[in-house]
């Protein structure tokens, strides 16, 4: 027998509910509510109210007659999350750490890293006391080599990407050939936090996806205390396949922790993550499915490109767009062609849900959880592909906002480097020496390069402004030549790469703006020092990037 009514937390007998886990209730589509006056147990279900076999099994397990109450699937899911909020919050934050502590950023520095860092610091101070000039010169030369290696690696990989168009080219004809009947369920995760000003735009943007709504679930992940965003979404009257998911309170309060809650509830065979301001190509999900079919089970993820609808708003948005054009059109293509690990972007990543679960989901303690996930995928033999689809985003219009965003990204690269540096021998065995070297130069080398920018600029400026006989008393000529070489060649490389970006996208009006790349890198260097400071003082703090600041329409 079945009736229909909404669920309320006050209805539940918690002792009865705790007899099984939230995961089991979700998987089997039932949830005990309470014992009725006649001794019958009321059981909620979304689709199994007429399942006699389930009724018989539950009566035997619960040792009482059962009466089913029909509820919506998402009423059941949200109720389970609320009833098991502490367990859901704990798993979302610490499941990866519990499963494999070495792969989690929860511990910033391992004991070996702390000891070796302390020893290196003591030795460095002692050497500075005895040979201050020689040590400074040696450090500057070492950092110069790292700087040149990092920029040189990007140059070589980007040139390879320019030669080989390895992005999965999926034609409109192939997309049109897909029928609704053959499409699997697809989950879209949209983590939002204090985004009340743009959620109406979010609903419009994702409402344009060309995918049957009965096979599409859009989960808007909202932090428990974010009432303003919740009210804004409710006021926007989202379609029925949009579902608000309340992320239980817990620490760290980060985007990847929210995404893990979404993964807990996801029913799609495939899953994609978008940011609140994203406007993906309407056929992007279908293109991703075709790419997964081509790539086979070893393809765990495909990445769509990003571009910016406000590219010409100001100087910063132009530089931002140039950087991303080179990154998605050349750098990722080069990494893909060379079969090197690809650090994922924070949005428009499409996953096989089963593979994502196998990887342990996202690391909530890593503030660039996407880059870390790409490395973990490579470590167990999964491939990350790139598809010819674009998601339009809002480029940063504000320098302070840019510094906040970029310092978090750079801090996350430092975290990822520290995590995987704990087990270098194991990582080399898993992915091979060449791929390990790529990881070191890209993930570890990027923060090191940015940290070196300001010192190089200062030494180069001093060598040009101060008479050679004066500055020569501090720095030998060969060091000054190395710094000048790095300044000219390193920046020349990045200017050239930035100029390459517009060619594939046809934004030729941006080419000359590439000449400002040395100034743009000063902002990166400032962000790198801020990221380094936060790594030491607030390693898991997720610095919020404000959206909706642009004056341009998406």
C-alpha positions in Angstrom: 0.0 0.0 0.0 1.4 3.5 -0.8 0.4 7.0 -0.1 2.1 10.3 -1.3 3.4 13.0 1.0 6.5 15.2 1.5 9.2 14.3 4.0 10.1 16.3 7.0 13.0 15.7 9.3 10.7 15.8 12.3 8.9 12.7 11.0 11.9 10.4 11.5 12.8 7.9 14.2 16.6 8.4 14.2 17.2 5.0 16.0 15.3 3.3 13.2 17.1 5.3 10.5 20.6 4.5 11.9 20.1 0.8 11.3 21.7 1.2 7.9 23.9 3.6 6.0 22.9 6.6 3.9 24.7 5.0 0.9 22.6 1.9 1.2 19.3 3.9 1.3 20.3 5.8 -1.8 21.5 2.7 -3.7 18.3 0.7 -2.8 15.8 3.6 -2.9 14.2 3.2 0.4 14.4 5.0 3.8 12.6 4.0 7.1 10.7 6.9 8.5 9.0 5.8 11.8 7.0 3.2 13.5 3.2 3.8 13.3 0.8 3.3 16.2 -0.2 -0.1 14.9 3.4 -1.3 14.8 3.8 -0.9 11.0 7.0 0.8 9.8 6.5 3.6 7.4 9.1 3.4 4.6 9.8 6.2 2.0 10.7 5.3 -1.6 10.7 7.1 -4.9 10.1 4.3 -7.3 9.6 1.0 -5.4 6.3 1.5 -3.7 4.8 -1.4 -5.6 7.9 -3.7 -5.3 6.5 -6.7 -3.4 9.9 -8.3 -3.2 11.3 -5.2 -1.5 8.4 -5.2 0.9 8.9 -8.8 1.9 12.7 -8.3 2.4 12.2 -5.2 4.6 9.5 -6.9 6.7 11.9 -9.7 7.4 14.8 -7.4 8.1 12.9 -4.9 10.2 10.7 -7.6 11.8 7.5 -5.6 11.3 5.0 -5.0 8.5 5.9 -2.0 6.2 3.8 0.6 4.6 5.4 2.6 1.7 5.1 6.3 1.2 6.0 7.6 -2.3 8.2 10.7 -2.4 10.2 12.4 -5.1 13.7 11.0 -5.7 15.3 14.3 -4.7 13.2 14.6 -1.6 14.6 11.2 -0.6 18.2 12.2 -1.5 18.2 15.5 0.2 16.6 13.9 3.3 19.3 11.3 3.5 22.0 14.0 3.2 20.4 15.9 6.1 19.9 12.8 8.3 23.4 11.7 7.7 24.9 15.2 7.5 27.9 14.5 9.8 28.8 11.3 8.0 28.4 13.0 4.6 30.5 16.0 5.7 33.2 13.7 7.1 33.4 11.5 4.0 33.4 14.6 1.6 36.3 16.0 3.5 38.4 13.0 4.5 37.5 9.9 2.4 40.6 10.4 0.3 42.8 11.0 3.3 41.4 7.9 5.1 41.9 5.8 2.0 45.5 7.0 1.1 46.9 9.7 3.3 49.9 10.2 1.0 47.7 11.4 -1.8 45.9 13.9 0.4 46.8 17.6 0.9 45.4 17.5 4.4 49.0 17.2 5.7 50.9 20.1 4.1 54.4 18.9 4.8 55.3 15.3 5.6 57.7 14.6 8.5 60.5 13.9 6.0 59.8 17.2 4.2 59.8 19.1 7.5 63.1 17.5 8.6 64.8 18.0 5.3 63.5 21.5 5.1 64.8 22.3 8.5 68.2 20.8 7.8 68.4 22.7 4.5 67.4 25.9 6.2 70.1 25.5 8.9 72.8 24.7 6.4 71.8 27.6 4.2 71.9 30.1 7.1 75.3 28.7 8.1 76.7 29.1 4.6 75.3 32.6 4.3 77.2 33.5 7.5 80.4 32.1 6.2 80.2 32.9 2.4 77.3 35.4 1.9 78.2 36.6 -1.5 79.0 33.1 -2.9 75.7 31.7 -1.6 73.6 34.5 -3.0 75.3 34.1 -6.4 74.8 30.4 -6.3 71.1 30.6 -5.4 70.5 33.2 -8.1 72.2 30.9 -10.7 70.2 27.9 -9.5 66.9 29.8 -9.7 67.9 31.1 -13.1 68.2 27.5 -14.4 64.8 26.6 -12.9 63.3 29.6 -14.5 64.8 28.8 -17.9 63.9 25.1 -17.7 60.2 26.0 -16.8 59.7 28.5 -19.7 61.7 26.3 -22.1 59.5 23.3 -21.3 56.3 25.2 -22.0 57.8 26.5 -25.3 58.7 23.0 -26.5 55.3 21.5 -25.6 53.3 24.4 -27.0 55.2 24.2 -30.3 54.4 20.5 -30.4 50.8 21.3 -29.8 50.9 23.8 -32.7 52.2 21.1 -35.0 49.6 18.4 -34.1 45.9 19.1 -33.9 45.2 16.3 -31.5 42.0 17.7 -30.0 39.2 15.3 -30.5 37.5 16.7 -33.6 33.8 15.8 -33.3 31.7 17.0 -36.2 28.1 18.4 -36.1 27.1 15.4 -38.2 28.3 13.0 -35.5 26.5 14.9 -32.8 23.3 15.0 -34.8 23.5 11.2 -35.3 23.0 10.6 -31.5 19.4 9.7 -30.5 17.9 10.6 -27.2 17.2 6.9 -26.5 20.9 6.0 -26.6 22.0 8.9 -24.3 23.0 8.0 -20.7 22.1 10.0 -17.7 24.4 12.9 -17.3 25.1 14.8 -14.0 26.1 18.4 -13.9 27.7 19.8 -10.8 27.7 23.5 -10.1 29.3 24.5 -6.8 28.3 28.0 -5.9 29.1 30.2 -2.9 27.9 33.7 -2.4 26.8 33.9 -6.1 23.4 35.4 -5.6 24.1 38.1 -8.2 24.6 35.6 -11.1 22.5 32.5 -10.4 19.7 33.7 -12.7 22.3 33.8 -15.5 23.6 30.4 -14.4 20.1 28.8 -14.9 19.7 30.5 -18.3 23.2 29.3 -19.4 22.8 25.7 -18.4 19.2 25.6 -19.6 20.7 25.9 -23.1 22.4 22.5 -23.0 21.2 20.3 -25.8 20.4 17.2 -23.8 17.1 15.5 -22.9 16.0 16.9 -19.5 14.8 13.5 -18.4 18.4 12.2 -18.6 20.0 15.4 -17.2 20.4 16.2 -13.5 21.9 19.6 -12.6 23.0 19.7 -9.0 23.5 23.2 -7.6 25.8 22.8 -4.6 25.2 25.4 -1.9 26.9 25.8 1.4 24.5 25.5 4.4 24.9 29.1 5.5 24.6 30.7 2.0 20.9 31.7 2.3 21.2 34.6 -0.1 22.2 32.3 -3.0 19.6 29.8 -2.1 16.8 32.4 -2.1 18.1 33.8 -5.4 17.9 30.4 -7.0 14.5 29.7 -5.7 13.3 33.1 -7.0 14.7 32.3 -10.4 12.3 29.3 -10.6 14.7 26.8 -12.1 13.4 23.9 -14.2 12.5 20.6 -12.6 15.8 18.9 -13.5 17.7 21.5 -11.5 18.2 20.4 -7.8 19.5 22.4 -4.9 21.8 20.4 -2.7 22.8 21.7 0.7 26.4 21.0 1.5 26.6 20.0 5.2 28.7 22.3 7.4 32.3 21.2 7.8 35.9 22.0 7.1 37.6 22.7 4.9 35.0 24.8 3.2 36.2 24.4 -0.3 34.8 23.8 -3.8 36.2 20.2 -4.0 34.4 19.3 -0.7 31.2 20.5 -2.2 31.8 18.5 -5.3 32.3 15.4 -3.3 28.9 15.8 -1.8 27.5 16.1 -5.3 29.4 13.0 -6.3 27.7 11.2 -3.4 24.3 12.0 -4.9 25.1 11.8 -8.6 23.3 9.1 -10.6 24.7 10.0 -14.0 27.0 7.6 -15.8 28.9 10.7 -16.8 29.5 13.9 -14.9 30.7 17.4 -15.6 31.6 20.3 -13.4 30.8 24.0 -14.3 31.4 27.2 -12.5 28.5 29.6 -11.8 29.3 32.0 -14.6 29.9 29.4 -17.3 28.2 29.2 -20.7 29.1 25.9 -22.3 28.5 25.1 -26.0 25.0 23.6 -26.2 26.3 20.3 -27.7 29.2 20.0 -25.3 27.8 17.0 -23.4 27.2 15.1 -26.6 30.7 15.8 -27.9 32.1 14.6 -24.6 30.1 11.3 -24.9 31.5 10.7 -28.4 35.0 11.4 -27.2 34.5 8.9 -24.4 33.3 6.3 -26.9 36.4 6.9 -29.0 38.8 6.8 -26.2 37.5 3.7 -24.6 37.5 2.8 -20.8 41.0 4.2 -20.3 39.7 7.7 -20.9 38.6 8.9 -17.5 38.1 12.6 -18.4 37.8 15.0 -21.3 38.5 18.7 -21.0 36.7 21.4 -22.9 38.5 24.6 -23.7 37.7 27.9 -22.0 37.3 31.3 -23.5 36.1 34.7 -22.3 33.1 36.7 -23.4 34.6 39.9 -22.0 38.0 39.5 -23.5 38.3 43.1 -24.7 36.9 44.8 -21.5 40.3 46.0 -20.2 44.0 45.2 -20.3 43.8 42.5 -17.7 41.0 40.6 -19.5 43.0 40.8 -22.7 46.0 39.3 -21.1 43.9 36.7 -19.4 42.4 35.7 -22.7 45.8 35.5 -24.4 47.1 33.2 -21.6 44.2 30.8 -21.9 44.2 30.7 -25.7 47.8 29.5 -25.7 47.1 27.1 -22.8 44.1 25.3 -24.2 44.9 25.5 -27.9 48.6 24.7 -27.7 49.8 23.6 -24.3 47.2 21.0 -23.6 47.3 19.8 -27.2 51.1 19.3 -26.8 50.8 17.5 -23.5 48.1 15.3 -25.0 50.1 14.4 -28.1 53.2 13.6 -26.0 51.0 11.5 -23.6 52.1 13.6 -20.6 49.9 14.2 -17.5 47.4 17.0 -18.1 46.5 19.2 -15.2 42.7 19.7 -15.4 41.1 23.1 -15.4 38.6 23.9 -12.7 35.6 23.7 -14.9 34.2 21.9 -18.0 35.9 18.6 -16.9 33.8 15.7 -18.1 34.3 12.4 -16.2 33.3 8.8 -16.3 31.6 8.8 -12.9 32.9 5.3 -12.1 36.5 6.3 -12.8 36.1 9.5 -10.7 34.9 7.3 -7.8 37.8 5.0 -8.3 40.2 8.0 -8.1 38.7 8.9 -4.7 36.9 12.1 -5.9 38.5 15.5 -5.4 40.9 16.3 -2.6 39.1 19.0 -0.5 42.4 20.1 1.1 44.0 21.0 -2.3 43.0 24.4 -3.6 43.7 23.3 -7.2 42.0 20.0 -6.8 41.7 19.8 -10.6 45.4 19.8 -11.3 45.9 17.2 -8.6 43.2 15.0 -10.0 44.8 15.0 -13.4 48.1 13.7 -11.9 46.3 11.0 -9.9 44.5 9.9 -13.0 47.8 9.6 -14.9 49.3 7.6 -12.0 46.9 4.7 -12.4 46.9 4.7 -16.2 43.9 6.8 -17.1 44.0 9.2 -20.0 42.7 12.7 -20.1 41.5 14.0 -23.5 40.7 17.4 -24.9 37.6 18.1 -27.1 36.7 20.8 -29.6 34.1 22.5 -27.5 34.3 25.8 -25.6 32.9 27.1 -22.4 32.6 30.9 -22.2 33.6 32.4 -18.8 34.1 35.8 -17.3 37.7 36.9 -17.4 38.9 38.7 -14.3 38.5 42.5 -14.6 40.0 43.5 -11.3 43.7 43.3 -10.3 43.0 42.5 -6.6 40.5 39.8 -7.6 43.1 38.4 -10.1 45.7 38.3 -7.3 43.3 36.4 -5.1 42.4 33.9 -7.8 45.9 33.4 -9.1 47.5 33.1 -5.6 45.1 30.3 -4.8 46.0 28.5 -8.1 49.7 28.8 -7.5 49.3 27.7 -3.9 47.5 24.7 -5.1 50.3 23.9 -7.6 52.7 24.1 -4.6 50.4 21.7 -2.6 50.2 19.3 -5.5 54.0 19.3 -5.8 54.4 18.6 -2.1 51.9 15.8 -2.1 53.5 13.9 -5.0 57.0 14.7 -4.0 56.5 12.6 -0.9 56.7 9.5 -3.0 58.9 10.4 -6.1 60.2 6.8 -6.7 56.7 5.4 -6.6 55.4 8.1 -8.9 58.2 7.5 -11.4 57.4 3.7 -11.4 53.7 4.5 -12.0 54.0 7.1 -14.8 57.6 6.8 -16.0 60.5 9.2 -15.8 59.6 11.4 -18.7 56.1 12.0 -17.5 57.4 12.6 -13.9 59.8 15.2 -15.3 56.9 16.8 -17.1 55.0 17.0 -13.8 58.0 18.5 -12.0 58.6 21.2 -14.7 54.9 22.1 -15.1 53.4 21.7 -11.6 56.5 22.4 -9.6 58.2 24.6 -12.1 55.3 27.0 -12.6 55.3 28.4 -9.0 59.2 28.4 -9.0 59.2 30.4 -12.3 56.8 33.0 -10.9 58.7 33.3 -7.7 61.8 34.1 -9.7 60.3 36.8 -11.8 60.6 39.8 -9.3 64.2 38.9 -8.3 65.2 38.5 -11.9 63.6 41.8 -12.9 65.3 43.6 -10.0 68.7 42.2 -10.7 68.4 42.9 -14.4 67.2 46.5 -13.7 70.1 47.0 -11.2 72.6 45.7 -13.7 71.4 48.2 -16.3 71.1 51.1 -13.9 74.1 50.8 -11.7 77.6 51.2 -13.0 79.3 47.9 -13.8 82.2 48.5 -11.4 79.8 49.0 -8.5 77.4 46.2 -9.1 80.3 43.9 -10.1 81.4 44.0 -6.4 78.2 42.1 -5.5 77.5 40.0 -8.5 80.0 38.5 -11.0 79.5 39.4 -14.6 78.4 35.9 -15.6 75.5 36.0 -13.1 74.3 39.3 -14.5 74.5 37.9 -18.0 72.4 34.9 -17.0 69.8 37.1 -15.5 69.7 39.3 -18.5 69.5 36.2 -20.7 66.6 34.9 -18.7 64.9 38.3 -18.8 65.2 38.5 -22.6 64.8 34.8 -23.6 62.3 33.8 -20.9 60.0 36.7 -21.5 60.6 36.5 -25.2 59.4 32.9 -25.1 56.2 33.8 -23.2 55.5 36.8 -25.5 55.8 34.5 -28.5 53.5 31.9 -27.0 51.0 34.6 -26.1 51.1 35.8 -29.7 50.4 32.2 -30.9 47.1 32.1 -29.0 44.9 34.3 -31.2 45.7 32.5 -34.4 43.4 29.5 -33.8 40.6 31.6 -32.3 40.9 34.4 -34.9 41.3 37.1 -32.2 44.0 38.9 -34.1 43.3 42.2 -32.4 44.9 40.8 -29.2 48.3 39.9 -30.7 50.1 43.2 -29.9 48.8 43.1 -26.3 51.2 40.1 -25.9 54.0 42.6 -25.6 52.7 43.4 -22.1 53.4 39.8 -20.9 56.4 40.9 -18.8 54.2 43.2 -16.8 51.5 40.5 -16.6 54.1 38.2 -15.1 54.8 40.7 -12.3 51.2 40.2 -11.2 51.8 36.4 -11.2 55.0 36.9 -9.1 53.1 38.9 -6.5 50.4 36.2 -6.5 53.1 33.5 -6.1 54.6 35.2 -3.0 51.1 35.6 -1.5 50.4 31.9 -2.3 53.7 30.8 -0.7 52.8 32.8 2.4 49.3 31.3 2.6 50.8 27.8 2.1 52.7 28.3 5.3 49.9 30.1 7.3 46.6 29.1 5.8 47.2 26.2 3.5 43.6 25.0 3.0 42.0 28.4 2.9 39.9 28.8 -0.3 40.2 32.5 -1.3 37.0 33.5 -3.0 37.1 34.9 -6.5 34.3 37.4 -7.1 32.2 36.9 -10.2 29.7 39.2 -11.9 32.1 42.2 -11.9 32.1 42.6 -15.7 30.2 45.2 -17.5 29.9 43.0 -20.5 27.1 40.5 -21.1 27.7 36.8 -21.5 
